[in-house]
Amino acid sequence: MKLLMHICCANCCIYPLQMFLGEGVDIKGLWFNPNIHPYTEYRHRRDALQKLQRIWHCDLEFIDVYPLDTFLRSIAGKEEKRCAVCYSLRLEKTAEIAKKMNADGFTTSLLASPYQRFDMIREIGRETGMKYGIEFHGRDFRHGWMVSKSQSREFGLYSQKYCGCIYSEMERYLKKKKRSAVETGKPE
């Protein structure tokens, strides 16, 4: 079986790649993440995946563009639905490329993270697969999350602190600020 896997980051892809390779799947990874903000974060994540590629000699393709303006326009006014829009953008591109390369299917490393909206990703993946006439493989890899994190540390790979978009970055730091205010007893 030939499969194209969208890769959100090096941390999330380790376990799924190991599983697919162990099963004899001909797997190729695809880096396409227009959602990541700021550019320095985008670069850290891309560079970590390139480092993993050098370590494992895995087959990866990089769509190395930073269209933050396009991403922001796509979610403007849809902030409450931004995750669905973001997943759709990335899975659409993956399905499109998988179809062009005559793959048997496509998937995403987002399915490995306990922080992502698993059911939403699977539903969007299935719908996208039907649209492009290619099977979406929505396997649950969350049970291997700690394996990925451990190996990521061993390899010295960058580990992100938020999902990637400007909104998740904001939420992370606002929660941290609120938590700090509660701990110190000082108002925000």
C-alpha positions as CSV (number, residue, x, y, z in Angstrom):
1,M,0.0,0.0,0.0
2,K,1.2,3.5,-0.9
3,L,0.2,6.2,1.6
4,L,0.8,10.0,1.9
5,M,0.8,11.3,5.4
6,H,0.4,15.0,6.2
7,I,2.9,15.9,8.9
8,C,2.1,18.7,11.3
9,C,5.4,18.3,13.2
10,A,8.2,15.9,13.9
11,N,6.9,15.0,17.3
12,C,3.5,13.8,16.1
13,C,4.8,11.8,13.1
14,I,7.3,9.6,14.9
15,Y,5.0,6.9,16.1
16,P,2.7,6.8,13.0
17,L,5.7,6.6,10.7
18,Q,7.2,3.7,12.8
19,M,3.9,1.8,12.7
20,F,3.3,2.2,9.0
21,L,6.9,1.4,8.1
22,G,6.7,-1.7,10.4
23,E,3.7,-2.8,8.5
24,G,5.5,-2.5,5.2
25,V,3.5,0.5,4.0
26,D,5.2,2.6,1.3
27,I,4.7,5.9,3.1
28,K,5.7,9.4,2.2
29,G,5.4,12.4,4.4
30,L,4.1,15.8,3.4
31,W,4.9,19.1,5.2
32,F,2.2,21.6,4.5
33,N,1.2,23.9,7.5
34,P,0.1,27.4,6.5
35,N,-1.4,27.8,9.9
36,I,1.7,28.0,12.0
37,H,2.5,31.4,13.5
38,P,4.9,33.2,13.9
39,Y,7.4,32.4,11.2
40,T,10.1,31.5,13.8
41,E,7.7,28.8,15.1
42,Y,7.1,27.6,11.6
43,R,10.8,27.4,11.0
44,H,11.5,25.5,14.2
45,R,8.9,22.9,13.4
46,R,10.0,22.6,9.8
47,D,13.7,22.3,10.8
48,A,12.9,19.6,13.4
49,L,11.2,17.6,10.7
50,Q,14.1,18.0,8.3
51,K,16.4,16.8,11.2
52,L,14.2,13.7,11.6
53,Q,14.4,13.2,7.9
54,R,18.2,13.2,8.0
55,I,18.2,10.8,11.0
56,W,15.7,8.3,9.5
57,H,16.3,8.9,5.8
58,C,12.5,9.0,5.4
59,D,10.7,10.1,2.2
60,L,9.3,13.6,2.8
61,E,8.1,16.4,0.6
62,F,8.1,20.0,1.9
63,I,5.7,22.6,0.6
64,D,7.7,25.2,2.2
65,V,5.6,28.3,1.9
66,Y,4.4,30.7,4.6
67,P,1.0,32.0,3.5
68,L,-0.1,33.3,6.9
69,D,-2.2,36.0,5.2
70,T,-4.1,33.4,3.2
71,F,-4.7,31.3,6.3
72,L,-5.9,34.3,8.3
73,R,-8.3,35.3,5.5
74,S,-9.7,31.7,5.4
75,I,-10.6,31.8,9.1
76,A,-11.5,35.5,9.5
77,G,-15.0,35.6,11.0
78,K,-14.9,31.9,11.7
79,E,-12.7,31.9,14.7
80,E,-14.9,29.4,16.6
81,K,-14.6,27.0,13.6
82,R,-11.0,27.7,12.9
83,C,-9.8,24.2,13.7
84,A,-12.2,22.7,11.1
85,V,-11.0,25.2,8.5
86,C,-7.4,24.5,9.4
87,Y,-7.8,20.7,9.2
88,S,-9.6,21.1,5.9
89,L,-6.9,23.2,4.3
90,R,-4.2,20.7,5.2
91,L,-6.1,17.6,4.4
92,E,-7.4,19.0,1.1
93,K,-3.8,19.6,-0.1
94,T,-2.7,16.2,1.1
95,A,-5.6,14.4,-0.7
96,E,-4.9,16.4,-3.8
97,I,-1.2,15.4,-3.9
98,A,-2.0,11.8,-2.9
99,K,-4.4,11.5,-5.8
100,K,-1.8,13.0,-8.2
101,M,0.9,10.5,-7.0
102,N,-1.5,7.6,-7.4
103,A,-1.3,6.7,-3.7
104,D,-3.8,4.3,-2.2
105,G,-4.7,6.7,0.5
106,F,-3.8,9.5,2.8
107,T,-3.6,10.3,6.5
108,T,-2.3,12.9,8.9
109,S,0.0,12.9,11.9
110,L,-2.6,15.1,13.6
111,L,-4.2,11.8,14.6
112,A,-1.3,11.1,17.0
113,S,-1.8,14.1,19.2
114,P,-4.1,14.0,22.3
115,Y,-4.4,17.8,21.9
116,Q,-6.2,17.7,18.5
117,R,-9.9,17.2,17.8
118,F,-9.7,13.6,16.7
119,D,-13.3,13.0,15.7
120,M,-13.3,16.2,13.7
121,I,-10.1,15.3,11.9
122,R,-11.5,11.9,11.0
123,E,-14.7,13.3,9.7
124,I,-13.0,16.0,7.6
125,G,-10.6,13.3,6.3
126,R,-13.4,11.0,5.3
127,E,-15.3,13.8,3.5
128,T,-12.1,15.0,1.8
129,G,-11.3,11.5,0.7
130,M,-14.7,11.1,-0.8
131,K,-14.3,14.4,-2.6
132,Y,-11.0,13.4,-4.2
133,G,-11.9,9.7,-4.6
134,I,-9.1,8.5,-2.4
135,E,-9.3,6.7,0.9
136,F,-8.6,8.5,4.2
137,H,-6.8,6.3,6.8
138,G,-8.1,7.7,10.2
139,R,-6.2,5.4,12.5
140,D,-6.0,6.4,16.2
141,F,-2.3,6.8,17.0
142,R,-2.8,8.7,20.3
143,H,-1.8,5.6,22.3
144,G,1.8,6.1,20.9
145,W,2.0,9.7,22.0
146,M,4.5,9.1,24.8
147,V,6.7,7.0,22.5
148,S,6.8,9.9,20.1
149,K,7.6,12.4,22.8
150,S,10.3,10.2,24.3
151,Q,12.0,9.6,21.0
152,S,11.7,13.3,20.0
153,R,13.6,14.2,23.2
154,E,16.3,11.5,22.4
155,F,16.8,13.0,18.9
156,G,16.9,16.5,20.3
157,L,13.9,17.7,18.2
158,Y,12.1,20.9,18.9
159,S,9.0,20.5,20.9
160,Q,6.2,23.1,20.4
161,K,4.2,24.6,23.1
162,Y,0.9,25.2,21.3
163,C,-1.1,23.9,18.3
164,G,0.4,26.4,15.8
165,C,-2.1,29.1,14.9
166,I,-2.1,32.6,16.2
167,Y,-5.2,31.8,18.2
168,S,-3.8,28.8,19.9
169,E,-0.6,30.8,20.8
170,M,-2.8,33.5,22.3
171,E,-4.8,31.0,24.3
172,R,-1.7,29.3,25.6
173,Y,-0.2,32.6,26.9
174,L,-3.5,33.9,28.2
175,K,-4.0,30.7,30.2
176,K,-0.5,30.9,31.5
177,K,-1.0,34.5,32.5
178,K,-4.3,33.7,34.3
179,R,-2.7,30.7,36.0
180,S,0.2,32.8,37.2
181,A,-2.2,35.5,38.5
182,V,-4.1,32.8,40.5
183,E,-0.9,31.4,41.9
184,T,0.6,34.7,43.0
185,G,-2.7,36.2,44.1
186,K,-2.1,39.2,41.9
187,P,-4.7,40.4,39.4
188,E,-4.1,40.1,35.7
